[in-house]
């Protein structure tokens, strides 16, 4: 039975890679799992008052279109590869046999794809679908803890939004959901498990430039990737040694953030050169002492990457 009010439980998210930036494909959409989103276009109002018309406010004028926002997604065995392709570009895929594939993405590609995203409310009395064209992923960030499912946040920049009464694709593809767990997360330094970590975070960004030109629709012309960056944080139980020497002398370390499954599947982010600041220590009571490191990554000329993402699953291709 149709509903008079929209609920998040009924919302849908579909996405398809664009052949031409800002042009929505007619078919080939993927239905994707998500936790929340605030992706939406905004047209602000501003004032340019004229004199001689008294003290009362005059008509405002409409500003430029801004279509940006976040999508919170689960880190899952299959759908994560779709978003990593949107963030980094096409992966290099290796067939491991036994229906297992390893996909590898490197940060800093010259070109990243654009997508059309549709956020829908199909169960309303008057179904409504918001279609965002020219959408590119600016950044991906996630936190690591000790329990619960693993999730991530995507920041997106789109060219514009249109509203429709019917979905763009009535028969989209869909991945079978299988989520990664914080309980099987790991952080390694130089290939060895880093001891004493209580929490951590990672953010990788394309740092998109919003290209503004004179247009009669107020939209951006493009969202182009500039300098790729990666940074994050690690909190460890202070033991007088872990990470302290590297932080003090300024030498970079190699870090891995990742999640695994009991069946041998893995999502992993490798950082070739991570620089650690010398942290400030504070004692606030009789409990354990914690040291916090806010790190930054840099390109490694020998390994030829700054950040390299690996995903082992049963999906043959993402390109």
Backbone as CSV, one residue per row, in Angstrom:
resi,resn,N_x,N_y,N_z,CA_x,CA_y,CA_z,C_x,C_y,C_z
1,UNK,0.839,-1.194,0.000,0.000,0.000,0.000,0.873,1.242,0.000
2,UNK,0.622,2.207,-0.867,1.442,3.422,-0.915,1.418,4.181,0.410
3,UNK,2.512,4.903,0.688,2.644,5.647,1.935,2.594,7.155,1.656
4,UNK,2.045,7.896,2.603,1.927,9.347,2.421,3.187,10.066,2.889
5,UNK,4.027,9.402,3.677,5.259,9.992,4.163,6.439,9.082,3.843
6,UNK,7.587,9.694,3.565,8.780,8.935,3.202,9.506,8.439,4.448
7,UNK,10.051,7.235,4.356,10.833,6.638,5.432,12.145,6.121,4.862
8,UNK,13.202,6.253,5.671,14.500,5.774,5.219,14.518,4.283,4.935
9,UNK,13.702,3.528,5.654,13.667,2.081,5.449,13.225,1.703,4.043
10,UNK,12.512,2.607,3.381,12.011,2.323,2.028,12.916,2.891,0.936
11,UNK,13.934,3.657,1.313,14.750,4.363,0.325,15.625,3.400,-0.468
12,UNK,15.945,3.795,-1.677,16.801,3.003,-2.557,17.957,3.857,-3.064
13,UNK,19.051,3.202,-3.387,20.211,3.866,-3.990,20.662,3.049,-5.189
14,UNK,20.679,3.690,-6.349,21.154,3.052,-7.575,22.232,3.928,-8.195
15,UNK,23.202,3.297,-8.845,24.302,4.049,-9.450,24.751,3.372,-10.731
16,UNK,25.231,4.186,-11.664,25.744,3.662,-12.925,26.862,4.574,-13.420
17,UNK,27.893,3.969,-13.941,29.026,4.725,-14.465,28.629,5.449,-15.744
18,UNK,29.028,6.699,-15.847,28.693,7.513,-17.007,29.734,7.351,-18.112
19,UNK,29.270,7.361,-19.334,30.170,7.387,-20.486,30.622,8.814,-20.739
20,UNK,29.702,9.751,-20.588,29.983,11.170,-20.752,29.610,11.885,-19.466
21,UNK,30.514,12.716,-18.956,30.292,13.392,-17.679,28.984,14.168,-17.681
22,UNK,28.157,13.890,-16.684,26.910,14.616,-16.523,25.740,14.074,-17.314
23,UNK,25.945,13.005,-18.094,24.874,12.413,-18.895,24.466,11.075,-18.286
24,UNK,23.213,10.957,-17.876,22.748,9.755,-17.192,22.591,8.585,-18.151
25,UNK,23.194,7.428,-17.861,22.945,6.227,-18.667,21.491,5.780,-18.516
26,UNK,20.995,5.088,-19.518,19.609,4.629,-19.501,19.456,3.255,-18.849
27,UNK,20.507,2.449,-18.888,20.465,1.100,-18.319,21.784,0.792,-17.629
28,UNK,21.824,-0.381,-16.983,23.070,-0.856,-16.388,23.301,-0.398,-14.961
29,UNK,22.256,-0.067,-14.229,22.416,0.456,-12.870,22.638,-0.662,-11.854
30,UNK,23.331,-0.290,-10.770,23.618,-1.207,-9.673,22.873,-0.724,-8.441
31,UNK,22.132,-1.612,-7.810,21.494,-1.292,-6.539,22.520,-1.489,-5.428
32,UNK,22.671,-0.492,-4.547,23.738,-0.498,-3.559,23.186,-0.317,-2.147
33,UNK,23.852,-0.967,-1.197,23.474,-0.828,0.206,24.065,0.460,0.771
34,UNK,23.311,1.113,1.652,23.823,2.312,2.310,23.121,2.480,3.644
35,UNK,23.751,3.245,4.547,23.203,3.485,5.875,22.504,4.833,5.973
36,UNK,23.062,5.829,5.316,22.475,7.166,5.353,23.085,7.992,4.226
37,UNK,22.440,9.100,3.901,22.987,10.028,2.916,22.369,11.400,3.107
38,UNK,23.168,12.432,2.831,22.652,13.793,2.766,23.017,14.445,1.428
39,UNK,23.290,13.596,0.425,23.578,14.119,-0.904,22.346,14.830,-1.442
40,UNK,22.485,16.111,-1.732,21.351,16.898,-2.198,21.867,18.213,-2.765
41,UNK,21.157,18.748,-3.740,21.558,20.033,-4.309,20.977,21.177,-3.487
42,UNK,21.697,22.284,-3.470,21.300,23.486,-2.739,21.483,24.682,-3.652
43,UNK,20.481,25.556,-3.670,20.583,26.829,-4.378,20.299,27.923,-3.344
44,UNK,21.321,28.598,-2.849,21.114,29.579,-1.789,20.491,30.875,-2.316
45,UNK,19.965,31.629,-1.393,19.448,32.971,-1.695,20.384,34.009,-1.097
46,UNK,20.581,35.113,-1.828,21.442,36.183,-1.342,20.815,37.527,-1.698
47,UNK,21.414,38.584,-1.157,20.842,39.920,-1.323,21.798,40.839,-2.051
48,UNK,21.221,41.749,-2.819,21.960,42.838,-3.463,21.066,44.084,-3.405
49,UNK,20.970,44.703,-2.213,19.985,45.774,-2.034,20.302,47.027,-2.846
50,UNK,19.236,47.646,-3.341,19.325,48.929,-4.043,18.839,50.033,-3.115
51,UNK,19.377,51.229,-3.284,18.992,52.372,-2.468,17.796,53.090,-3.075
52,UNK,17.103,53.848,-2.238,15.965,54.624,-2.706,14.661,53.871,-2.675
53,UNK,14.643,52.657,-2.088,13.418,51.858,-2.031,12.954,51.621,-0.591
54,UNK,13.441,52.433,0.332,13.012,52.306,1.704,13.786,51.251,2.467
55,UNK,13.285,50.970,3.689,13.986,50.071,4.595,13.557,48.618,4.476
56,UNK,12.481,48.322,3.808,12.009,46.950,3.687,12.854,46.143,2.705
57,UNK,12.963,44.854,3.010,13.793,43.977,2.185,13.265,43.884,0.758
58,UNK,14.193,43.774,-0.166,13.858,43.604,-1.577,14.020,42.136,-1.961
59,UNK,13.680,41.826,-3.197,13.757,40.435,-3.663,15.193,39.919,-3.585
60,UNK,15.403,38.689,-3.048,16.726,38.074,-3.109,16.987,37.529,-4.506
61,UNK,18.242,37.161,-4.731,18.571,36.481,-5.981,19.089,35.082,-5.669
62,UNK,18.936,34.193,-6.636,19.349,32.803,-6.477,20.831,32.659,-6.811
63,UNK,21.526,31.885,-5.957,22.945,31.659,-6.159,23.217,30.474,-7.074
64,UNK,24.454,29.983,-6.996,24.873,28.872,-7.843,24.474,27.534,-7.225
65,UNK,24.377,26.527,-8.069,23.992,25.185,-7.629,25.184,24.498,-6.964
66,UNK,24.955,23.934,-5.786,25.936,23.089,-5.115,25.269,21.748,-4.824
67,UNK,25.812,20.685,-5.403,25.233,19.348,-5.230,26.308,18.449,-4.632
68,UNK,26.340,18.394,-3.308,27.365,17.635,-2.607,26.752,16.959,-1.386
69,UNK,27.476,15.998,-0.830,27.010,15.348,0.388,27.728,14.037,0.636
70,UNK,27.366,13.391,1.729,27.975,12.130,2.130,27.024,10.962,1.940
71,UNK,27.605,9.801,1.712,26.881,8.541,1.769,27.644,7.633,2.722
72,UNK,26.962,7.133,3.733,27.582,6.180,4.642,27.247,4.773,4.159
73,UNK,28.279,3.975,3.973,28.125,2.659,3.376,28.701,1.585,4.302
74,UNK,28.249,0.343,4.155,28.914,-0.760,4.846,30.154,-1.177,4.061
75,UNK,31.193,-1.557,4.778,32.303,-2.251,4.136,31.856,-3.696,3.946
76,UNK,31.545,-4.069,2.716,31.103,-5.441,2.487,31.953,-6.092,1.406
77,UNK,31.819,-7.373,1.313,32.714,-8.178,0.486,32.675,-7.795,-0.978
78,UNK,31.509,-7.363,-1.497,31.365,-7.149,-2.932,31.124,-5.686,-3.295
79,UNK,30.184,-5.055,-2.614,29.837,-3.686,-2.973,30.943,-2.684,-2.747
80,UNK,31.863,-2.968,-1.824,32.970,-2.050,-1.567,33.817,-1.835,-2.810
81,UNK,33.949,-2.873,-3.628,34.734,-2.737,-4.854,34.151,-1.729,-5.823
82,UNK,32.814,-1.610,-5.849,32.160,-0.609,-6.698,32.612,0.790,-6.293
83,UNK,32.614,1.057,-4.980,32.979,2.391,-4.505,34.473,2.654,-4.616
84,UNK,35.306,1.626,-4.439,36.744,1.817,-4.616,37.078,2.158,-6.067
85,UNK,36.325,1.592,-7.009,36.518,1.941,-8.415,36.116,3.392,-8.662
86,UNK,35.040,3.833,-8.007,34.629,5.224,-8.136,35.664,6.168,-7.536
87,UNK,36.323,5.735,-6.467,37.307,6.572,-5.790,38.646,6.612,-6.510
88,UNK,39.111,5.453,-7.001,40.459,5.344,-7.539,40.531,5.154,-9.053
89,UNK,39.465,4.693,-9.679,39.526,4.288,-11.073,39.571,2.772,-11.172
90,UNK,39.759,2.269,-12.375,39.690,0.822,-12.606,40.812,0.077,-11.892
91,UNK,40.493,-1.081,-11.307,41.516,-1.884,-10.633,42.257,-2.793,-11.601
92,UNK,43.355,-3.335,-11.099,44.031,-4.460,-11.756,43.531,-5.717,-11.063
93,UNK,42.937,-6.648,-11.827,42.288,-7.823,-11.248,43.049,-9.088,-11.623
94,UNK,43.267,-9.926,-10.626,43.947,-11.204,-10.828,42.990,-12.332,-10.471
95,UNK,42.871,-13.303,-11.381,42.051,-14.495,-11.151,42.883,-15.494,-10.356
96,UNK,42.472,-15.742,-9.117,43.216,-16.659,-8.257,42.778,-18.112,-8.402
97,UNK,41.760,-18.365,-9.242,41.201,-19.699,-9.341,40.187,-19.942,-8.237
98,UNK,39.408,-20.982,-8.379,38.375,-21.326,-7.381,37.414,-20.172,-7.152
99,UNK,37.108,-19.434,-8.233,36.152,-18.332,-8.177,36.557,-17.246,-7.175
100,UNK,37.844,-17.030,-7.043,38.358,-15.970,-6.167,39.213,-15.017,-6.987
101,UNK,39.014,-13.727,-6.721,39.710,-12.693,-7.482,40.288,-11.657,-6.522
102,UNK,41.453,-11.137,-6.881,42.057,-10.049,-6.119,42.072,-8.794,-6.979
103,UNK,41.469,-7.729,-6.458,41.392,-6.447,-7.149,42.310,-5.459,-6.431
104,UNK,43.087,-4.711,-7.198,44.054,-3.777,-6.621,43.859,-2.399,-7.239
105,UNK,43.713,-1.393,-6.380,43.571,-0.008,-6.808,44.716,0.820,-6.224
106,UNK,45.240,1.756,-7.005,46.251,2.699,-6.521,45.677,4.103,-6.491
107,UNK,46.021,4.857,-5.472,45.615,6.254,-5.420,46.394,7.066,-6.457
108,UNK,45.874,8.243,-6.789,46.596,9.163,-7.652,46.430,8.955,-9.138
109,UNK,45.408,8.238,-9.583,45.183,8.053,-11.020,44.866,9.402,-11.674
110,UNK,45.245,9.554,-12.934,44.997,10.809,-13.639,43.510,11.051,-13.866
111,UNK,42.738,9.974,-14.017,41.309,10.120,-14.285,40.524,9.182,-13.371
112,UNK,39.398,9.679,-12.866,38.477,8.846,-12.104,37.102,8.946,-12.762
113,UNK,36.297,7.893,-12.690,35.011,7.900,-13.392,33.972,8.778,-12.694
114,UNK,32.966,9.155,-13.455,31.804,9.848,-12.898,30.597,8.922,-12.993
115,UNK,29.601,9.190,-12.147,28.449,8.306,-12.034,27.159,9.106,-11.982
116,UNK,26.088,8.438,-12.360,24.755,8.934,-12.066,24.223,8.148,-10.879
117,UNK,23.799,8.860,-9.842,23.242,8.243,-8.648,21.772,8.625,-8.530
118,UNK,20.955,7.651,-8.166,19.535,7.912,-7.953,19.149,7.490,-6.537
119,UNK,18.640,8.442,-5.774,18.118,8.181,-4.437,16.601,8.216,-4.534
120,UNK,15.959,7.091,-4.251,14.533,6.971,-4.531,13.681,6.710,-3.310
121,UNK,12.421,7.130,-3.431,11.387,6.842,-2.435,10.212,6.190,-3.177
122,UNK,10.364,4.922,-3.535,9.395,4.277,-4.429,8.045,3.951,-3.793
123,UNK,7.935,3.976,-2.465,6.692,3.564,-1.829,5.769,4.716,-1.466
124,UNK,6.159,5.932,-1.851,5.283,7.066,-1.616,4.040,6.992,-2.508
125,UNK,2.972,7.632,-2.089,1.780,7.719,-2.932,2.124,8.303,-4.290
126,UNK,2.998,9.319,-4.267,3.586,9.853,-5.490,5.078,9.553,-5.434
127,UNK,5.526,8.445,-6.032,6.946,8.077,-5.943,7.851,9.215,-6.413
128,UNK,8.970,9.363,-5.721,9.904,10.442,-6.031,11.308,9.882,-6.114
129,UNK,12.043,10.287,-7.141,13.409,9.823,-7.360,14.295,11.025,-7.664
130,UNK,15.328,11.207,-6.859,16.271,12.306,-7.052,17.505,11.765,-7.768
131,UNK,17.735,12.263,-8.967,18.815,11.763,-9.816,19.954,12.785,-9.851
132,UNK,21.144,12.323,-9.448,22.337,13.174,-9.404,23.284,12.733,-10.521
133,UNK,23.573,13.626,-11.433,24.484,13.313,-12.536,25.844,13.961,-12.290
134,UNK,26.849,13.414,-12.967,28.202,13.949,-12.818,28.753,13.796,-11.412
135,UNK,28.431,12.699,-10.737,28.873,12.497,-9.358,30.244,11.822,-9.334
136,UNK,31.155,12.418,-8.576,32.471,11.833,-8.360,32.730,11.728,-6.860
137,UNK,33.499,10.696,-6.484,33.830,10.491,-5.079,35.062,11.317,-4.740
138,UNK,34.869,12.226,-3.799,36.005,13.047,-3.367,36.865,12.324,-2.348
139,UNK,36.234,11.673,-1.372,37.026,11.037,-0.321,36.293,9.843,0.265
140,UNK,37.078,8.990,0.894,36.571,7.854,1.663,37.253,7.892,3.015
141,UNK,36.482,7.731,4.082,37.053,7.701,5.424,36.352,6.631,6.248
142,UNK,37.090,6.068,7.209,36.493,5.070,8.087,37.251,5.030,9.401
143,UNK,36.571,4.529,10.416,37.146,4.344,11.744,37.274,2.855,12.023
144,UNK,38.265,2.520,12.825,38.448,1.144,13.254,38.329,1.080,14.769
145,UNK,37.544,0.127,15.236,37.351,-0.075,16.665,37.474,-1.535,17.013
146,UNK,36.827,-1.921,18.091,37.008,-3.271,18.604,35.826,-4.194,18.344
147,UNK,34.656,-3.623,18.007,33.508,-4.483,17.761,32.526,-3.795,16.830
148,UNK,31.580,-4.589,16.317,30.563,-4.052,15.431,30.947,-4.198,13.972
149,UNK,30.015,-3.907,13.073,30.310,-3.973,11.647,31.204,-2.820,11.221
150,UNK,31.877,-2.989,10.103,32.766,-1.961,9.570,32.005,-1.124,8.546
151,UNK,32.070,0.185,8.706,31.392,1.112,7.809,32.363,2.178,7.329
152,UNK,31.960,2.913,6.303,32.787,3.987,5.758,31.905,5.140,5.312
153,UNK,32.514,6.306,5.162,31.815,7.504,4.706,32.427,7.984,3.401
154,UNK,31.574,8.229,2.429,32.002,8.754,1.140,31.540,10.197,1.012
155,UNK,32.439,11.073,0.578,32.058,12.443,0.253,31.966,12.545,-1.269
156,UNK,30.823,13.002,-1.783,30.593,13.076,-3.221,30.349,14.503,-3.675
157,UNK,30.743,14.772,-4.915,30.479,16.050,-5.572,29.807,15.747,-6.900
158,UNK,28.582,16.229,-7.087,27.832,15.995,-8.320,27.630,17.305,-9.064
159,UNK,27.263,17.195,-10.332,27.023,18.392,-11.137,25.649,18.981,-10.872
160,UNK,24.651,18.126,-10.701,23.312,18.650,-10.483,22.323,17.553,-10.179
161,UNK,21.142,17.972,-9.716,20.083,17.061,-9.287,18.791,17.375,-10.036
162,UNK,18.093,16.304,-10.434,16.758,16.452,-11.014,15.812,15.489,-10.324
163,UNK,14.540,15.858,-10.302,13.516,15.052,-9.645,12.647,14.376,-10.694
164,UNK,12.369,13.071,-10.477,11.576,12.291,-11.418,10.493,11.520,-10.666
165,UNK,9.461,11.143,-11.397,8.361,10.369,-10.821,8.530,8.871,-11.045
166,UNK,9.534,8.475,-11.826,9.783,7.050,-12.106,11.272,6.788,-12.005
167,UNK,11.635,5.566,-11.604,13.033,5.210,-11.479,13.703,5.104,-12.843
168,UNK,14.998,5.321,-12.862,15.742,5.260,-14.110,15.906,3.813,-14.588
169,UNK,15.869,2.843,-13.657,16.100,1.444,-14.014,15.243,0.564,-13.108
170,UNK,14.307,-0.150,-13.704,13.396,-0.994,-12.921,13.989,-2.364,-12.596
171,UNK,15.126,-2.707,-13.192,15.728,-4.020,-12.972,17.238,-3.894,-12.781
172,UNK,17.662,-3.221,-11.706,19.108,-3.051,-11.496,19.760,-4.334,-10.998
173,UNK,21.067,-4.421,-11.186,21.831,-5.520,-10.590,21.993,-5.258,-9.102
174,UNK,22.337,-6.303,-8.368,22.521,-6.145,-6.924,23.551,-7.150,-6.434
175,UNK,24.373,-6.708,-5.480,25.341,-7.604,-4.846,24.690,-8.303,-3.652
176,UNK,25.084,-9.552,-3.443,24.683,-10.246,-2.232,25.505,-9.702,-1.071
177,UNK,24.843,-9.207,-0.046,25.531,-8.516,1.042,26.246,-9.486,1.973
178,UNK,27.498,-9.151,2.280,28.260,-9.856,3.301,29.250,-8.869,3.903
179,UNK,28.996,-8.442,5.111,29.730,-7.339,5.701,31.021,-7.779,6.386
180,UNK,32.016,-6.868,6.332,33.228,-7.053,7.127,32.955,-6.598,8.558
181,UNK,33.662,-7.205,9.519,33.446,-6.930,10.929,34.675,-6.273,11.549
182,UNK,34.407,-5.338,12.481,35.511,-4.737,13.234,36.258,-5.789,14.039
183,UNK,35.553,-6.841,14.419,36.174,-7.887,15.217,37.257,-8.656,14.487
184,UNK,37.315,-8.501,13.149,38.365,-9.131,12.355,39.206,-8.080,11.647
185,UNK,39.279,-6.900,12.250,40.123,-5.850,11.707,41.569,-6.024,12.142
186,UNK,42.494,-5.423,11.407,43.915,-5.505,11.764,44.640,-4.244,11.307
187,UNK,45.704,-3.914,12.028,46.641,-2.857,11.634,48.038,-3.433,11.768
188,UNK,48.799,-3.331,10.691,50.153,-3.880,10.693,51.171,-2.777,10.401
189,UNK,52.337,-2.916,10.996,53.473,-2.035,10.717,54.600,-2.889,10.162
190,UNK,54.996,-2.589,8.923,56.061,-3.371,8.303,55.720,-4.832,8.167
191,UNK,54.432,-5.157,8.008,53.991,-6.528,7.826,53.672,-7.267,9.109
192,UNK,54.031,-6.712,10.271,53.763,-7.349,11.561,52.602,-6.638,12.250
193,UNK,51.807,-7.393,12.976,50.665,-6.810,13.673,51.143,-5.761,14.670
194,UNK,50.554,-4.587,14.622,50.907,-3.505,15.533,50.180,-3.721,16.856
195,UNK,50.933,-3.839,17.922,50.354,-4.177,19.219,49.776,-2.953,19.918
196,UNK,48.764,-3.191,20.734,48.266,-2.164,21.629,47.375,-1.114,21.012
197,UNK,46.893,-1.315,19.785,46.048,-0.315,19.141,44.640,-0.390,19.718
198,UNK,44.103,0.756,20.143,42.754,0.801,20.699,41.739,1.339,19.698
199,UNK,42.156,2.246,18.820,41.278,2.773,17.779,42.137,3.416,16.708
200,UNK,41.540,3.586,15.535,42.289,4.150,14.415,41.318,4.701,13.383
201,UNK,41.826,5.519,12.483,41.017,6.065,11.402,41.894,6.280,10.182
202,UNK,41.251,6.367,9.031,41.956,6.612,7.767,41.053,7.416,6.848
203,UNK,41.628,8.394,6.166,40.923,9.175,5.154,41.804,9.281,3.919
204,UNK,41.254,8.954,2.776,41.955,9.146,1.506,41.091,10.041,0.643
205,UNK,41.720,11.037,-0.011,40.946,12.043,-0.719,41.530,12.326,-2.096
206,UNK,40.632,12.585,-3.048,41.023,13.057,-4.382,41.114,14.576,-4.440
207,UNK,40.650,15.265,-3.394,40.676,16.724,-3.335,40.180,17.331,-4.649
208,UNK,38.907,17.111,-4.925,38.318,17.544,-6.186,38.248,19.067,-6.288
209,UNK,38.544,19.571,-7.460,38.364,20.989,-7.739,37.029,21.189,-8.450
210,UNK,36.181,22.041,-7.874,34.904,22.369,-8.502,35.171,23.418,-9.568
211,UNK,35.006,23.031,-10.818,35.309,23.932,-11.937,34.077,24.781,-12.220
212,UNK,34.173,26.065,-11.960,33.075,27.002,-12.199,33.352,27.825,-13.445
213,UNK,32.410,27.791,-14.372,32.469,28.626,-15.581,31.102,29.288,-15.737
214,UNK,31.011,30.208,-16.681,29.734,30.866,-16.924,28.797,29.890,-17.629
215,UNK,27.707,29.550,-16.935,26.694,28.644,-17.463,25.322,29.194,-17.107
216,UNK,24.343,28.891,-17.948,23.001,29.412,-17.688,22.212,28.565,-16.698
217,UNK,22.802,27.433,-16.213,22.096,26.595,-15.237,22.714,26.672,-13.843
218,UNK,23.807,27.420,-13.682,24.430,27.589,-12.382,25.202,26.399,-11.864
219,UNK,25.355,25.348,-12.678,26.045,24.147,-12.227,27.545,24.238,-12.479
220,UNK,28.297,23.358,-11.806,29.722,23.268,-12.082,29.941,22.647,-13.459
221,UNK,31.060,22.959,-14.059,31.415,22.375,-15.350,32.026,20.988,-15.171
222,UNK,32.736,20.801,-14.060,33.405,19.527,-13.800,33.854,19.487,-12.344
223,UNK,34.237,18.300,-11.892,34.866,18.111,-10.589,36.126,17.280,-10.841
224,UNK,37.262,17.964,-10.912,38.509,17.324,-11.337,39.383,16.971,-10.138
225,UNK,39.988,15.767,-10.141,40.889,15.395,-9.044,42.177,16.202,-9.097
226,UNK,42.650,16.630,-7.927,43.926,17.338,-7.844,44.905,16.465,-7.053
227,UNK,45.516,16.987,-6.016,46.508,16.232,-5.255,45.836,15.166,-4.411
228,UNK,46.218,13.909,-4.602,45.705,12.822,-3.776,46.403,12.847,-2.419
229,UNK,45.639,12.604,-1.365,46.211,12.628,-0.021,45.621,11.506,0.815
230,UNK,46.364,11.130,1.845,45.900,10.129,2.802,46.440,10.488,4.171
231,UNK,45.561,10.485,5.154,45.983,10.747,6.523,45.089,9.965,7.464
232,UNK,45.454,9.966,8.729,44.669,9.207,9.684,45.202,9.349,11.084
233,UNK,44.764,8.458,11.938,45.166,8.497,13.336,45.232,7.091,13.890
234,UNK,46.108,6.915,14.874,46.228,5.657,15.604,46.367,5.987,17.085
235,UNK,45.594,5.321,17.907,45.725,5.437,19.363,46.231,4.103,19.896
236,UNK,47.321,4.140,20.665,47.917,2.910,21.201,48.116,3.050,22.699
237,UNK,48.099,1.924,23.368,48.460,1.911,24.784,49.966,2.152,24.896
238,UNK,50.336,3.187,25.625,51.732,3.600,25.699,52.568,2.550,26.417
239,UNK,53.626,2.098,25.717,54.525,1.108,26.307,55.977,1.564,26.265
240,UNK,56.197,2.825,25.851,57.554,3.351,25.802,58.306,3.010,24.542
241,UNK,57.715,2.215,23.647,58.447,1.799,22.455,57.621,1.874,21.176
242,UNK,56.359,1.374,21.209,55.566,1.240,19.999,55.380,2.584,19.294
243,UNK,55.929,2.688,18.107,55.853,3.868,17.241,56.629,5.080,17.750
244,UNK,57.125,5.019,18.993,57.763,6.200,19.579,59.059,6.542,18.875
245,UNK,59.885,5.553,18.582,61.172,5.819,17.934,60.979,6.443,16.564
246,UNK,60.048,5.884,15.776,59.807,6.430,14.440,59.273,7.857,14.515
247,UNK,58.414,8.119,15.488,57.874,9.464,15.634,58.952,10.449,16.032
248,UNK,59.900,10.009,16.870,60.931,10.907,17.365,61.969,11.245,16.302
249,UNK,62.346,10.247,15.478,63.406,10.521,14.491,62.884,10.892,13.117
250,UNK,61.582,10.851,12.917,61.014,11.290,11.640,61.054,10.274,10.531
251,UNK,61.481,9.044,10.806,61.532,8.021,9.758,60.127,7.517,9.443
252,UNK,59.797,7.343,8.149,58.464,6.835,7.791,58.352,5.349,8.069
253,UNK,57.119,4.891,8.263,56.842,3.477,8.459,55.808,3.040,7.434
254,UNK,55.744,1.741,7.178,54.722,1.168,6.306,53.597,0.631,7.170
255,UNK,52.357,1.041,6.853,51.201,0.609,7.619,50.196,-0.098,6.721
256,UNK,49.436,-1.002,7.313,48.314,-1.656,6.641,47.093,-1.570,7.555
257,UNK,45.990,-1.084,6.999,44.697,-1.121,7.680,43.849,-2.142,6.941
258,UNK,43.138,-3.012,7.647,42.345,-3.970,6.902,41.368,-4.767,7.735
259,UNK,40.585,-5.567,6.984,39.587,-6.463,7.562,39.659,-7.784,6.798
260,UNK,39.360,-8.885,7.485,39.395,-10.192,6.837,38.142,-10.972,7.224
261,UNK,37.947,-12.089,6.532,36.863,-13.007,6.874,37.455,-14.372,7.175
262,UNK,36.664,-15.200,7.828,37.123,-16.545,8.159,37.376,-17.377,6.912
263,UNK,36.758,-16.993,5.792,36.910,-17.740,4.539,38.134,-17.275,3.730
264,UNK,38.901,-16.325,4.239,40.116,-15.903,3.556,39.964,-14.672,2.674
265,UNK,38.771,-14.074,2.634,38.606,-12.835,1.893,39.174,-11.672,2.701
266,UNK,39.560,-10.596,1.988,40.240,-9.512,2.684,40.016,-8.176,1.997
267,UNK,39.880,-7.134,2.807,39.909,-5.743,2.360,41.071,-5.091,3.079
268,UNK,42.023,-4.537,2.304,43.240,-4.019,2.928,43.690,-2.729,2.248
269,UNK,44.152,-1.795,3.046,44.699,-0.540,2.546,46.162,-0.458,2.963
270,UNK,47.057,-0.485,1.973,48.495,-0.403,2.233,48.968,1.036,2.069
271,UNK,49.777,1.495,3.012,50.371,2.828,2.967,51.878,2.662,3.021
272,UNK,52.551,3.054,1.959,53.973,2.741,1.818,54.865,3.583,2.726
273,UNK,54.552,4.880,2.877,55.386,5.776,3.687,54.468,6.639,4.545
274,UNK,54.460,6.345,5.826,53.630,7.079,6.782,54.537,7.810,7.764
275,UNK,54.301,9.110,7.882,55.083,9.945,8.792,54.271,10.222,10.054
276,UNK,54.920,10.027,11.193,54.262,10.154,12.490,54.769,11.397,13.219
277,UNK,53.878,12.165,13.824,54.336,13.281,14.649,54.750,12.782,16.028
278,UNK,55.574,13.544,16.713,55.875,13.207,18.097,54.662,13.598,18.939
279,UNK,54.038,12.632,19.591,52.796,12.937,20.300,53.047,13.563,21.671
280,UNK,52.008,14.180,22.199,52.028,14.704,23.553,51.387,13.690,24.478
281,UNK,52.046,13.421,25.598,51.525,12.451,26.544,50.938,13.165,27.757
282,UNK,49.840,12.639,28.255,49.209,13.222,29.430,48.704,12.111,30.333
283,UNK,48.914,12.274,31.623,48.394,11.339,32.620,47.167,11.961,33.255
284,UNK,46.035,11.247,33.178,44.797,11.811,33.693,44.187,10.975,34.807
285,UNK,44.894,9.951,35.260,44.358,9.106,36.312,45.180,7.844,36.456
286,UNK,44.707,6.915,37.258,45.484,5.707,37.536,45.417,4.652,36.440
287,UNK,44.584,4.851,35.427,44.431,3.852,34.378,45.575,3.866,33.377
288,UNK,45.397,3.067,32.324,46.408,2.945,31.288,46.662,4.254,30.567
289,UNK,47.898,4.439,30.094,48.303,5.651,29.394,48.207,5.402,27.894
290,UNK,47.624,6.343,27.178,47.410,6.204,25.742,48.198,7.266,24.989
291,UNK,48.742,6.883,23.833,49.444,7.817,22.955,48.695,7.887,21.631
292,UNK,48.478,9.101,21.139,47.729,9.326,19.910,48.659,9.876,18.830
293,UNK,48.622,9.234,17.657,49.461,9.644,16.539,48.571,10.042,15.360
294,UNK,48.639,11.292,14.938,47.951,11.763,13.730,48.959,11.748,12.587
295,UNK,48.809,10.780,11.682,49.831,10.548,10.681,49.445,11.091,9.299
296,UNK,50.452,11.205,8.434,50.238,11.568,7.039,51.034,10.620,6.154
297,UNK,50.468,10.285,5.021,51.143,9.378,4.083,51.748,10.153,2.922
298,UNK,52.744,9.553,2.295,53.402,10.161,1.141,53.714,9.087,0.109
299,UNK,53.946,9.526,-1.119,54.256,8.610,-2.222,55.619,7.965,-2.016
300,UNK,55.712,6.687,-2.305,56.959,5.941,-2.227,57.479,5.705,-3.640
301,UNK,58.604,6.294,-3.974,59.145,6.201,-5.333,59.602,4.794,-5.679
302,UNK,59.936,3.983,-4.679,60.372,2.610,-4.931,59.186,1.681,-5.125
303,UNK,58.231,1.747,-4.212,57.044,0.904,-4.309,56.054,1.394,-5.352
304,UNK,56.154,2.670,-5.738,55.330,3.290,-6.777,53.867,3.441,-6.360
305,UNK,53.630,3.702,-5.096,52.272,4.052,-4.678,52.327,4.808,-3.353
306,UNK,51.282,5.558,-3.074,51.072,6.167,-1.762,50.126,5.291,-0.957
307,UNK,48.946,5.017,-1.543,47.986,4.107,-0.934,47.557,3.092,-1.979
308,UNK,47.544,1.836,-1.575,47.123,0.747,-2.472,46.057,-0.072,-1.755
309,UNK,44.894,-0.190,-2.376,43.783,-0.940,-1.786,43.677,-2.311,-2.439
310,UNK,43.453,-3.339,-1.621,43.284,-4.715,-2.085,41.926,-5.229,-1.625
311,UNK,41.236,-5.917,-2.510,39.975,-6.570,-2.149,39.952,-7.952,-2.781
312,UNK,39.881,-8.985,-1.949,39.798,-10.369,-2.422,38.378,-10.860,-2.203
313,UNK,37.720,-11.249,-3.310,36.325,-11.700,-3.211,35.997,-12.596,-4.395
314,UNK,34.697,-12.754,-4.680,34.259,-13.632,-5.766,33.659,-12.847,-6.941
315,UNK,33.953,-11.558,-7.048,33.471,-10.718,-8.153,34.529,-10.710,-9.253
316,UNK,34.196,-11.125,-10.474,35.210,-11.235,-11.532,35.785,-9.895,-11.986
317,UNK,34.967,-8.820,-11.984,35.494,-7.553,-12.486,34.654,-6.396,-11.960
318,UNK,35.306,-5.213,-11.899,34.644,-3.972,-11.543,34.795,-2.905,-12.612
319,UNK,35.719,-3.057,-13.511,35.980,-2.033,-14.529,34.790,-1.920,-15.482
